[in-house]
Amino acid sequence: MENYVKLKELVASIEADADKFFNNGNSAAGTRVRKGLQEIKTLAQEIRNEVTAKKNSGK
């Protein structure tokens, strides 16, 4: 559950940069968004692995 909370915080943290990129055309903000999305991808995969491990340990 700890990683899920981190995931929610990470999504919230890139919101301002996403707004700057999409609405103002700030390319540096776009780079920060891409970096944040890569971190989200990695964290989401870790959560998937945890869920799978917990699900399979019950069998």
PDB file of N, H, CA, C and O in Angstrom:
ATOM      1  N   MET A   1       0.821  -1.186   0.000  1.00  0.00           N
ATOM      2  CA  MET A   1       0.000   0.000   0.000  1.00  0.00           C
ATOM      3  C   MET A   1       0.873   1.263   0.000  1.00  0.00           C
ATOM      4  O   MET A   1       0.470   2.313  -0.498  1.00  0.00           O
ATOM      5  N   GLU A   2       2.049   1.136   0.557  1.00  0.00           N
ATOM      6  H   GLU A   2       2.376   0.282   0.961  1.00  0.00           H
ATOM      7  CA  GLU A   2       2.967   2.281   0.617  1.00  0.00           C
ATOM      8  C   GLU A   2       3.327   2.772  -0.779  1.00  0.00           C
ATOM      9  O   GLU A   2       3.365   3.978  -1.023  1.00  0.00           O
ATOM     10  N   ASN A   3       3.590   1.841  -1.699  1.00  0.00           N
ATOM     11  H   ASN A   3       3.559   0.862  -1.501  1.00  0.00           H
ATOM     12  CA  ASN A   3       3.935   2.233  -3.062  1.00  0.00           C
ATOM     13  C   ASN A   3       2.753   2.886  -3.771  1.00  0.00           C
ATOM     14  O   ASN A   3       2.941   3.763  -4.614  1.00  0.00           O
ATOM     15  N   TYR A   4       1.539   2.463  -3.435  1.00  0.00           N
ATOM     16  H   TYR A   4       1.386   1.750  -2.750  1.00  0.00           H
ATOM     17  CA  TYR A   4       0.351   3.064  -4.046  1.00  0.00           C
ATOM     18  C   TYR A   4       0.221   4.531  -3.634  1.00  0.00           C
ATOM     19  O   TYR A   4      -0.133   5.384  -4.448  1.00  0.00           O
ATOM     20  N   VAL A   5       0.509   4.810  -2.374  1.00  0.00           N
ATOM     21  H   VAL A   5       0.797   4.117  -1.713  1.00  0.00           H
ATOM     22  CA  VAL A   5       0.467   6.198  -1.895  1.00  0.00           C
ATOM     23  C   VAL A   5       1.531   7.016  -2.607  1.00  0.00           C
ATOM     24  O   VAL A   5       1.277   8.155  -2.999  1.00  0.00           O
ATOM     25  N   LYS A   6       2.722   6.450  -2.778  1.00  0.00           N
ATOM     26  H   LYS A   6       2.929   5.525  -2.460  1.00  0.00           H
ATOM     27  CA  LYS A   6       3.794   7.141  -3.504  1.00  0.00           C
ATOM     28  C   LYS A   6       3.373   7.430  -4.941  1.00  0.00           C
ATOM     29  O   LYS A   6       3.673   8.495  -5.481  1.00  0.00           O
ATOM     30  N   LEU A   7       2.677   6.476  -5.555  1.00  0.00           N
ATOM     31  H   LEU A   7       2.434   5.611  -5.116  1.00  0.00           H
ATOM     32  CA  LEU A   7       2.216   6.649  -6.926  1.00  0.00           C
ATOM     33  C   LEU A   7       1.243   7.820  -7.033  1.00  0.00           C
ATOM     34  O   LEU A   7       1.350   8.639  -7.946  1.00  0.00           O
ATOM     35  N   LYS A   8       0.304   7.897  -6.107  1.00  0.00           N
ATOM     36  H   LYS A   8       0.218   7.231  -5.366  1.00  0.00           H
ATOM     37  CA  LYS A   8      -0.658   8.996  -6.110  1.00  0.00           C
ATOM     38  C   LYS A   8       0.047  10.340  -5.926  1.00  0.00           C
ATOM     39  O   LYS A   8      -0.305  11.318  -6.586  1.00  0.00           O
ATOM     40  N   GLU A   9       1.034  10.396  -5.038  1.00  0.00           N
ATOM     41  H   GLU A   9       1.320   9.602  -4.501  1.00  0.00           H
ATOM     42  CA  GLU A   9       1.782  11.630  -4.805  1.00  0.00           C
ATOM     43  C   GLU A   9       2.580  12.036  -6.048  1.00  0.00           C
ATOM     44  O   GLU A   9       2.672  13.217  -6.383  1.00  0.00           O
ATOM     45  N   LEU A  10       3.147  11.047  -6.718  1.00  0.00           N
ATOM     46  H   LEU A  10       3.072  10.087  -6.446  1.00  0.00           H
ATOM     47  CA  LEU A  10       3.942  11.318  -7.921  1.00  0.00           C
ATOM     48  C   LEU A  10       3.064  11.869  -9.038  1.00  0.00           C
ATOM     49  O   LEU A  10       3.465  12.797  -9.740  1.00  0.00           O
ATOM     50  N   VAL A  11       1.881  11.311  -9.206  1.00  0.00           N
ATOM     51  H   VAL A  11       1.555  10.557  -8.635  1.00  0.00           H
ATOM     52  CA  VAL A  11       0.959  11.819 -10.226  1.00  0.00           C
ATOM     53  C   VAL A  11       0.586  13.267  -9.914  1.00  0.00           C
ATOM     54  O   VAL A  11       0.552  14.116 -10.805  1.00  0.00           O
ATOM     55  N   ALA A  12       0.311  13.533  -8.653  1.00  0.00           N
ATOM     56  H   ALA A  12       0.339  12.844  -7.929  1.00  0.00           H
ATOM     57  CA  ALA A  12      -0.053  14.897  -8.257  1.00  0.00           C
ATOM     58  C   ALA A  12       1.117  15.863  -8.460  1.00  0.00           C
ATOM     59  O   ALA A  12       0.907  17.029  -8.794  1.00  0.00           O
ATOM     60  N   SER A  13       2.339  15.386  -8.261  1.00  0.00           N
ATOM     61  H   SER A  13       2.510  14.439  -7.989  1.00  0.00           H
ATOM     62  CA  SER A  13       3.503  16.272  -8.353  1.00  0.00           C
ATOM     63  C   SER A  13       3.801  16.724  -9.778  1.00  0.00           C
ATOM     64  O   SER A  13       4.406  17.779  -9.965  1.00  0.00           O
ATOM     65  N   ILE A  14       3.396  15.960 -10.781  1.00  0.00           N
ATOM     66  H   ILE A  14       2.904  15.103 -10.629  1.00  0.00           H
ATOM     67  CA  ILE A  14       3.694  16.378 -12.156  1.00  0.00           C
ATOM     68  C   ILE A  14       2.558  17.205 -12.765  1.00  0.00           C
ATOM     69  O   ILE A  14       2.669  17.664 -13.902  1.00  0.00           O
ATOM     70  N   GLU A  15       1.486  17.393 -12.027  1.00  0.00           N
ATOM     71  H   GLU A  15       1.396  17.020 -11.104  1.00  0.00           H
ATOM     72  CA  GLU A  15       0.335  18.120 -12.561  1.00  0.00           C
ATOM     73  C   GLU A  15       0.686  19.545 -12.989  1.00  0.00           C
ATOM     74  O   GLU A  15       0.272  19.988 -14.060  1.00  0.00           O
ATOM     75  N   ALA A  16       1.435  20.255 -12.173  1.00  0.00           N
ATOM     76  H   ALA A  16       1.771  19.895 -11.303  1.00  0.00           H
ATOM     77  CA  ALA A  16       1.790  21.636 -12.497  1.00  0.00           C
ATOM     78  C   ALA A  16       2.654  21.700 -13.753  1.00  0.00           C
ATOM     79  O   ALA A  16       2.453  22.564 -14.606  1.00  0.00           O
ATOM     80  N   ASP A  17       3.620  20.783 -13.865  1.00  0.00           N
ATOM     81  H   ASP A  17       3.784  20.081 -13.172  1.00  0.00           H
ATOM     82  CA  ASP A  17       4.477  20.773 -15.046  1.00  0.00           C
ATOM     83  C   ASP A  17       3.689  20.392 -16.295  1.00  0.00           C
ATOM     84  O   ASP A  17       3.948  20.921 -17.376  1.00  0.00           O
ATOM     85  N   ALA A  18       2.733  19.482 -16.156  1.00  0.00           N
ATOM     86  H   ALA A  18       2.522  19.053 -15.278  1.00  0.00           H
ATOM     87  CA  ALA A  18       1.896  19.114 -17.300  1.00  0.00           C
ATOM     88  C   ALA A  18       1.098  20.321 -17.774  1.00  0.00           C
ATOM     89  O   ALA A  18       0.956  20.545 -18.976  1.00  0.00           O
ATOM     90  N   ASP A  19       0.584  21.089 -16.840  1.00  0.00           N
ATOM     91  H   ASP A  19       0.699  20.907 -15.863  1.00  0.00           H
ATOM     92  CA  ASP A  19      -0.158  22.292 -17.190  1.00  0.00           C
ATOM     93  C   ASP A  19       0.739  23.295 -17.919  1.00  0.00           C
ATOM     94  O   ASP A  19       0.334  23.890 -18.918  1.00  0.00           O
ATOM     95  N   LYS A  20       1.953  23.475 -17.411  1.00  0.00           N
ATOM     96  H   LYS A  20       2.281  22.992 -16.599  1.00  0.00           H
ATOM     97  CA  LYS A  20       2.891  24.411 -18.047  1.00  0.00           C
ATOM     98  C   LYS A  20       3.230  23.971 -19.466  1.00  0.00           C
ATOM     99  O   LYS A  20       3.334  24.795 -20.375  1.00  0.00           O
ATOM    100  N   PHE A  21       3.400  22.667 -19.646  1.00  0.00           N
ATOM    101  H   PHE A  21       3.316  21.997 -18.907  1.00  0.00           H
ATOM    102  CA  PHE A  21       3.771  22.166 -20.965  1.00  0.00           C
ATOM    103  C   PHE A  21       2.614  22.267 -21.954  1.00  0.00           C
ATOM    104  O   PHE A  21       2.772  22.813 -23.046  1.00  0.00           O
ATOM    105  N   PHE A  22       1.455  21.743 -21.572  1.00  0.00           N
ATOM    106  H   PHE A  22       1.327  21.300 -20.685  1.00  0.00           H
ATOM    107  CA  PHE A  22       0.337  21.677 -22.507  1.00  0.00           C
ATOM    108  C   PHE A  22      -0.321  23.027 -22.750  1.00  0.00           C
ATOM    109  O   PHE A  22      -0.792  23.283 -23.858  1.00  0.00           O
ATOM    110  N   ASN A  23      -0.368  23.888 -21.755  1.00  0.00           N
ATOM    111  H   ASN A  23       0.014  23.679 -20.854  1.00  0.00           H
ATOM    112  CA  ASN A  23      -1.052  25.163 -21.916  1.00  0.00           C
ATOM    113  C   ASN A  23      -0.130  26.318 -22.281  1.00  0.00           C
ATOM    114  O   ASN A  23      -0.559  27.277 -22.922  1.00  0.00           O
ATOM    115  N   ASN A  24       1.130  26.233 -21.878  1.00  0.00           N
ATOM    116  H   ASN A  24       1.479  25.455 -21.357  1.00  0.00           H
ATOM    117  CA  ASN A  24       2.044  27.340 -22.126  1.00  0.00           C
ATOM    118  C   ASN A  24       3.176  27.000 -23.097  1.00  0.00           C
ATOM    119  O   ASN A  24       3.941  27.879 -23.496  1.00  0.00           O
ATOM    120  N   GLY A  25       3.280  25.730 -23.473  1.00  0.00           N
ATOM    121  H   GLY A  25       2.659  25.017 -23.149  1.00  0.00           H
ATOM    122  CA  GLY A  25       4.319  25.326 -24.407  1.00  0.00           C
ATOM    123  C   GLY A  25       5.719  25.332 -23.833  1.00  0.00           C
ATOM    124  O   GLY A  25       6.690  25.449 -24.580  1.00  0.00           O
ATOM    125  N   ASN A  26       5.846  25.206 -22.515  1.00  0.00           N
ATOM    126  H   ASN A  26       5.057  25.111 -21.908  1.00  0.00           H
ATOM    127  CA  ASN A  26       7.145  25.203 -21.848  1.00  0.00           C
ATOM    128  C   ASN A  26       7.802  23.835 -22.048  1.00  0.00           C
ATOM    129  O   ASN A  26       7.386  22.850 -21.439  1.00  0.00           O
ATOM    130  N   SER A  27       8.827  23.777 -22.902  1.00  0.00           N
ATOM    131  H   SER A  27       9.165  24.578 -23.397  1.00  0.00           H
ATOM    132  CA  SER A  27       9.432  22.487 -23.229  1.00  0.00           C
ATOM    133  C   SER A  27      10.202  21.883 -22.062  1.00  0.00           C
ATOM    134  O   SER A  27      10.288  20.659 -21.958  1.00  0.00           O
ATOM    135  N   ALA A  28      10.763  22.704 -21.184  1.00  0.00           N
ATOM    136  H   ALA A  28      10.694  23.698 -21.268  1.00  0.00           H
ATOM    137  CA  ALA A  28      11.468  22.172 -20.011  1.00  0.00           C
ATOM    138  C   ALA A  28      10.484  21.456 -19.093  1.00  0.00           C
ATOM    139  O   ALA A  28      10.812  20.432 -18.495  1.00  0.00           O
ATOM    140  N   ALA A  29       9.283  21.999 -18.985  1.00  0.00           N
ATOM    141  H   ALA A  29       9.016  22.832 -19.471  1.00  0.00           H
ATOM    142  CA  ALA A  29       8.256  21.344 -18.177  1.00  0.00           C
ATOM    143  C   ALA A  29       7.871  20.006 -18.807  1.00  0.00           C
ATOM    144  O   ALA A  29       7.570  19.048 -18.094  1.00  0.00           O
ATOM    145  N   GLY A  30       7.878  19.938 -20.126  1.00  0.00           N
ATOM    146  H   GLY A  30       8.122  20.716 -20.705  1.00  0.00           H
ATOM    147  CA  GLY A  30       7.596  18.687 -20.820  1.00  0.00           C
ATOM    148  C   GLY A  30       8.618  17.617 -20.486  1.00  0.00           C
ATOM    149  O   GLY A  30       8.278  16.445 -20.326  1.00  0.00           O
ATOM    150  N   THR A  31       9.876  18.031 -20.382  1.00  0.00           N
ATOM    151  H   THR A  31      10.152  18.983 -20.512  1.00  0.00           H
ATOM    152  CA  THR A  31      10.936  17.092 -20.003  1.00  0.00           C
ATOM    153  C   THR A  31      10.695  16.558 -18.588  1.00  0.00           C
ATOM    154  O   THR A  31      10.866  15.367 -18.327  1.00  0.00           O
ATOM    155  N   ARG A  32      10.302  17.443 -17.691  1.00  0.00           N
ATOM    156  H   ARG A  32      10.163  18.410 -17.903  1.00  0.00           H
ATOM    157  CA  ARG A  32      10.016  17.013 -16.317  1.00  0.00           C
ATOM    158  C   ARG A  32       8.816  16.076 -16.271  1.00  0.00           C
ATOM    159  O   ARG A  32       8.794  15.130 -15.483  1.00  0.00           O
ATOM    160  N   VAL A  33       7.826  16.333 -17.107  1.00  0.00           N
ATOM    161  H   VAL A  33       7.844  17.101 -17.747  1.00  0.00           H
ATOM    162  CA  VAL A  33       6.654  15.454 -17.171  1.00  0.00           C
ATOM    163  C   VAL A  33       7.071  14.069 -17.656  1.00  0.00           C
ATOM    164  O   VAL A  33       6.662  13.057 -17.086  1.00  0.00           O
ATOM    165  N   ARG A  34       7.878  14.029 -18.701  1.00  0.00           N
ATOM    166  H   ARG A  34       8.210  14.851 -19.164  1.00  0.00           H
ATOM    167  CA  ARG A  34       8.332  12.737 -19.227  1.00  0.00           C
ATOM    168  C   ARG A  34       9.122  11.968 -18.177  1.00  0.00           C
ATOM    169  O   ARG A  34       8.955  10.756 -18.041  1.00  0.00           O
ATOM    170  N   LYS A  35       9.978  12.657 -17.438  1.00  0.00           N
ATOM    171  H   LYS A  35      10.114  13.642 -17.549  1.00  0.00           H
ATOM    172  CA  LYS A  35      10.755  12.007 -16.379  1.00  0.00           C
ATOM    173  C   LYS A  35       9.821  11.463 -15.296  1.00  0.00           C
ATOM    174  O   LYS A  35       9.990  10.337 -14.828  1.00  0.00           O
ATOM    175  N   GLY A  36       8.838  12.271 -14.905  1.00  0.00           N
ATOM    176  H   GLY A  36       8.701  13.186 -15.285  1.00  0.00           H
ATOM    177  CA  GLY A  36       7.881  11.829 -13.895  1.00  0.00           C
ATOM    178  C   GLY A  36       7.070  10.638 -14.359  1.00  0.00           C
ATOM    179  O   GLY A  36       6.800   9.726 -13.578  1.00  0.00           O
ATOM    180  N   LEU A  37       6.679  10.638 -15.624  1.00  0.00           N
ATOM    181  H   LEU A  37       6.899  11.379 -16.259  1.00  0.00           H
ATOM    182  CA  LEU A  37       5.913   9.514 -16.160  1.00  0.00           C
ATOM    183  C   LEU A  37       6.745   8.237 -16.192  1.00  0.00           C
ATOM    184  O   LEU A  37       6.217   7.145 -15.987  1.00  0.00           O
ATOM    185  N   GLN A  38       8.029   8.371 -16.445  1.00  0.00           N
ATOM    186  H   GLN A  38       8.458   9.258 -16.612  1.00  0.00           H
ATOM    187  CA  GLN A  38       8.904   7.188 -16.408  1.00  0.00           C
ATOM    188  C   GLN A  38       8.975   6.632 -14.986  1.00  0.00           C
ATOM    189  O   GLN A  38       8.967   5.416 -14.795  1.00  0.00           O
ATOM    190  N   GLU A  39       9.043   7.514 -13.991  1.00  0.00           N
ATOM    191  H   GLU A  39       9.049   8.502 -14.146  1.00  0.00           H
ATOM    192  CA  GLU A  39       9.052   7.071 -12.599  1.00  0.00           C
ATOM    193  C   GLU A  39       7.726   6.404 -12.244  1.00  0.00           C
ATOM    194  O   GLU A  39       7.697   5.412 -11.516  1.00  0.00           O
ATOM    195  N   ILE A  40       6.627   6.954 -12.765  1.00  0.00           N
ATOM    196  H   ILE A  40       6.650   7.760 -13.357  1.00  0.00           H
ATOM    197  CA  ILE A  40       5.305   6.358 -12.532  1.00  0.00           C
ATOM    198  C   ILE A  40       5.259   4.955 -13.122  1.00  0.00           C
ATOM    199  O   ILE A  40       4.742   4.030 -12.497  1.00  0.00           O
ATOM    200  N   LYS A  41       5.797   4.800 -14.316  1.00  0.00           N
ATOM    201  H   LYS A  41       6.217   5.552 -14.824  1.00  0.00           H
ATOM    202  CA  LYS A  41       5.809   3.498 -14.975  1.00  0.00           C
ATOM    203  C   LYS A  41       6.568   2.469 -14.131  1.00  0.00           C
ATOM    204  O   LYS A  41       6.108   1.343 -13.940  1.00  0.00           O
ATOM    205  N   THR A  42       7.723   2.872 -13.635  1.00  0.00           N
ATOM    206  H   THR A  42       8.097   3.787 -13.790  1.00  0.00           H
ATOM    207  CA  THR A  42       8.545   1.970 -12.823  1.00  0.00           C
ATOM    208  C   THR A  42       7.831   1.598 -11.530  1.00  0.00           C
ATOM    209  O   THR A  42       7.806   0.430 -11.144  1.00  0.00           O
ATOM    210  N   LEU A  43       7.258   2.580 -10.870  1.00  0.00           N
ATOM    211  H   LEU A  43       7.278   3.529 -11.184  1.00  0.00           H
ATOM    212  CA  LEU A  43       6.553   2.335  -9.621  1.00  0.00           C
ATOM    213  C   LEU A  43       5.319   1.478  -9.843  1.00  0.00           C
ATOM    214  O   LEU A  43       5.019   0.602  -9.033  1.00  0.00           O
ATOM    215  N   ALA A  44       4.599   1.724 -10.936  1.00  0.00           N
ATOM    216  H   ALA A  44       4.844   2.436 -11.594  1.00  0.00           H
ATOM    217  CA  ALA A  44       3.419   0.919 -11.252  1.00  0.00           C
ATOM    218  C   ALA A  44       3.812  -0.535 -11.467  1.00  0.00           C
ATOM    219  O   ALA A  44       3.081  -1.435 -11.052  1.00  0.00           O
ATOM    220  N   GLN A  45       4.937  -0.782 -12.097  1.00  0.00           N
ATOM    221  H   GLN A  45       5.531  -0.052 -12.434  1.00  0.00           H
ATOM    222  CA  GLN A  45       5.393  -2.159 -12.307  1.00  0.00           C
ATOM    223  C   GLN A  45       5.730  -2.822 -10.974  1.00  0.00           C
ATOM    224  O   GLN A  45       5.443  -4.003 -10.780  1.00  0.00           O
ATOM    225  N   GLU A  46       6.332  -2.077 -10.063  1.00  0.00           N
ATOM    226  H   GLU A  46       6.565  -1.117 -10.221  1.00  0.00           H
ATOM    227  CA  GLU A  46       6.629  -2.626  -8.742  1.00  0.00           C
ATOM    228  C   GLU A  46       5.340  -2.996  -8.016  1.00  0.00           C
ATOM    229  O   GLU A  46       5.265  -4.039  -7.368  1.00  0.00           O
ATOM    230  N   ILE A  47       4.334  -2.145  -8.126  1.00  0.00           N
ATOM    231  H   ILE A  47       4.395  -1.297  -8.653  1.00  0.00           H
ATOM    232  CA  ILE A  47       3.049  -2.426  -7.487  1.00  0.00           C
ATOM    233  C   ILE A  47       2.422  -3.668  -8.105  1.00  0.00           C
ATOM    234  O   ILE A  47       1.885  -4.515  -7.391  1.00  0.00           O
ATOM    235  N   ARG A  48       2.487  -3.781  -9.418  1.00  0.00           N
ATOM    236  H   ARG A  48       2.924  -3.093  -9.998  1.00  0.00           H
ATOM    237  CA  ARG A  48       1.953  -4.971 -10.092  1.00  0.00           C
ATOM    238  C   ARG A  48       2.635  -6.231  -9.578  1.00  0.00           C
ATOM    239  O   ARG A  48       1.974  -7.241  -9.334  1.00  0.00           O
ATOM    240  N   ASN A  49       3.951  -6.178  -9.411  1.00  0.00           N
ATOM    241  H   ASN A  49       4.488  -5.358  -9.609  1.00  0.00           H
ATOM    242  CA  ASN A  49       4.683  -7.341  -8.920  1.00  0.00           C
ATOM    243  C   ASN A  49       4.276  -7.692  -7.495  1.00  0.00           C
ATOM    244  O   ASN A  49       4.145  -8.869  -7.159  1.00  0.00           O
ATOM    245  N   GLU A  50       4.075  -6.674  -6.652  1.00  0.00           N
ATOM    246  H   GLU A  50       4.181  -5.718  -6.925  1.00  0.00           H
ATOM    247  CA  GLU A  50       3.641  -6.914  -5.282  1.00  0.00           C
ATOM    248  C   GLU A  50       2.260  -7.559  -5.248  1.00  0.00           C
ATOM    249  O   GLU A  50       2.021  -8.497  -4.488  1.00  0.00           O
ATOM    250  N   VAL A  51       1.355  -7.049  -6.077  1.00  0.00           N
ATOM    251  H   VAL A  51       1.549  -6.287  -6.695  1.00  0.00           H
ATOM    252  CA  VAL A  51      -0.004  -7.598  -6.119  1.00  0.00           C
ATOM    253  C   VAL A  51       0.020  -9.040  -6.572  1.00  0.00           C
ATOM    254  O   VAL A  51      -0.656  -9.891  -5.993  1.00  0.00           O
ATOM    255  N   THR A  52       0.797  -9.318  -7.605  1.00  0.00           N
ATOM    256  H   THR A  52       1.346  -8.627  -8.075  1.00  0.00           H
ATOM    257  CA  THR A  52       0.889 -10.690  -8.118  1.00  0.00           C
ATOM    258  C   THR A  52       1.470 -11.625  -7.070  1.00  0.00           C
ATOM    259  O   THR A  52       0.973 -12.736  -6.887  1.00  0.00           O
ATOM    260  N   ALA A  53       2.514 -11.189  -6.383  1.00  0.00           N
ATOM    261  H   ALA A  53       2.918 -10.286  -6.531  1.00  0.00           H
ATOM    262  CA  ALA A  53       3.131 -12.017  -5.357  1.00  0.00           C
ATOM    263  C   ALA A  53       2.155 -12.298  -4.222  1.00  0.00           C
ATOM    264  O   ALA A  53       2.066 -13.429  -3.744  1.00  0.00           O
ATOM    265  N   LYS A  54       1.428 -11.280  -3.791  1.00  0.00           N
ATOM    266  H   LYS A  54       1.501 -10.361  -4.180  1.00  0.00           H
ATOM    267  CA  LYS A  54       0.459 -11.465  -2.703  1.00  0.00           C
ATOM    268  C   LYS A  54      -0.675 -12.366  -3.140  1.00  0.00           C
ATOM    269  O   LYS A  54      -1.130 -13.211  -2.370  1.00  0.00           O
ATOM    270  N   LYS A  55      -1.140 -12.193  -4.377  1.00  0.00           N
ATOM    271  H   LYS A  55      -0.771 -11.506  -5.003  1.00  0.00           H
ATOM    272  CA  LYS A  55      -2.226 -13.016  -4.892  1.00  0.00           C
ATOM    273  C   LYS A  55      -1.806 -14.478  -4.974  1.00  0.00           C
ATOM    274  O   LYS A  55      -2.571 -15.372  -4.611  1.00  0.00           O
ATOM    275  N   ASN A  56      -0.597 -14.714  -5.449  1.00  0.00           N
ATOM    276  H   ASN A  56       0.024 -13.988  -5.743  1.00  0.00           H
ATOM    277  CA  ASN A  56      -0.116 -16.093  -5.638  1.00  0.00           C
ATOM    278  C   ASN A  56       0.281 -16.743  -4.313  1.00  0.00           C
ATOM    279  O   ASN A  56       0.267 -17.970  -4.215  1.00  0.00           O
ATOM    280  N   SER A  57       0.629 -15.969  -3.302  1.00  0.00           N
ATOM    281  H   SER A  57       0.640 -14.973  -3.382  1.00  0.00           H
ATOM    282  CA  SER A  57       1.006 -16.565  -2.027  1.00  0.00           C
ATOM    283  C   SER A  57      -0.197 -17.134  -1.296  1.00  0.00           C
ATOM    284  O   SER A  57      -0.037 -17.974  -0.411  1.00  0.00           O
ATOM    285  N   GLY A  58      -1.384 -16.699  -1.644  1.00  0.00           N
ATOM    286  H   GLY A  58      -1.514 -16.016  -2.363  1.00  0.00           H
ATOM    287  CA  GLY A  58      -2.607 -17.181  -1.009  1.00  0.00           C
ATOM    288  C   GLY A  58      -3.060 -18.522  -1.556  1.00  0.00           C
ATOM    289  O   GLY A  58      -3.972 -19.134  -1.000  1.00  0.00           O
ATOM    290  N   LYS A  59      -2.453 -18.986  -2.618  1.00  0.00           N
ATOM    291  H   LYS A  59      -1.712 -18.489  -3.069  1.00  0.00           H
ATOM    292  CA  LYS A  59      -2.877 -20.251  -3.242  1.00  0.00           C
ATOM    293  C   LYS A  59      -2.138 -21.428  -2.658  1.00  0.00           C
ATOM    294  O   LYS A  59      -2.369 -22.566  -3.065  1.00  0.00           O
TER     295      LYS A  59
END
